Amino acid sequence: MREPAYITIAEDGRLTLFWGDGTEPERIAILRGPHVTGGRELIQIIEEMKAWAYENGYDVIVPARDLVIPPVDLSISDHELQSYRDDEITDLLDDLYDAGGYDEHDFDGR
């Protein structure tokens, strides 16, 4: 039987795979990823962590309760903002929408 695990941002700002369903009194780290970035790189890292978890006997779940996540600065500098093309921004928004699973159910929770 597979063990439950979840991915969230650890206190040190690193994306981390933790054992359990998020209700445990103590977090037990299974796999540590890099410090949180954003965009496609973040989605790719999460997918790689999910694949690793599955290969190693874990089912990655979304915890039933809200997790406390430390604040992460996701600000974009003016220089970075000026270097993005409109199609890159549209692609990023599409990726985030797809990753959110919004098409899997209606917005009223069904």
N, C-alpha and C positions, 0 to 999 in steps of 0.2 A: 504494500500500500504506500502511496506517495505521501510525503510530508508536506504540510502547507508552508508557504513562505511568501514574503511580500517585499517589494522594492520601494524604498523611500530615501529621503535625504537624511543622513546621520548628523549628529551634533557637530561633526567636524566639516560638514559641507560636502561630503562625498556621497555619491549615489551608492546605496548599500542594499544587499539582499539579506533580509533577516528571517530567521526561522519563526514559524508560528502564524497566528492570525491577527496579531496586533493587540491582543488582550493580555499578553504575558506581562508580569510585573517587571521583568528585565529583558532588554533586547539582546538577542544572541545573533551576532553577525556571522553570516555564512560566506559571503563574498563581498569584497569592497571594490567599488569602481572608482573612477576619477572624480575630481571636484565637478560640481554641476556646471554645465555650460548652457547651451540652449540649442534650439533648432533641430536640424536633421541629425546632428551629432548626438544629441541627447536621446532622440528616438532610437537611433542605431545602437547606442550603448544599452538602453533598456531592452531592446530586442535580443542583443547578444547575451545579456544577463539572464533573460527568460529562457533562452535556448540552453545555456549552461545549467540552469536550475533543473530544467526538464531532463536533460541527459544524466543528471546526478540524483534523480529521484524526488524532485520537489515539484509541486504545483504552485505556480505563482498566482496568488489571489489578490483581490482588493479587499482590505480589511473592512469589516462592517461598521467600524467606528472611525471617527476622525482621528488622524494621527497628528501629533504635534511635530511640526516641521520648522526647523530654525529658519530665520529670515535669510534669503539668498539674494544678493544683488544681481539682478538681470538687466541692469541698465545698459544702454547702447550709447557709445560716444557719438558725437556729431560726425566725426571722421568715418566711423563705421556706417552710420546711417546714410551718409552721402555715397558710400561705395556700393550699396545695395541697388540692384535693378528691380523695377516693378515686378517682373516675372518671378524673381527670386522670392520676393515677399509674398506673392500670391501662392507660389509653391509651398512655402513654409506654412502659411495659413491652412492650405489644403491638407498638408501632412498632419498638422495639429488636429484638425477636424476629424480626419480619418483615424488618428490614434485615440481620439476620445470616444469612438464607437457610437457616435450620435445617430447613425443610420440604422443601428441594430434595434432600436425601439423608439416609440413615440416619445415626445418631450413631456407627456403627462405621466411618465413612469411605467408605461406598459411595454 
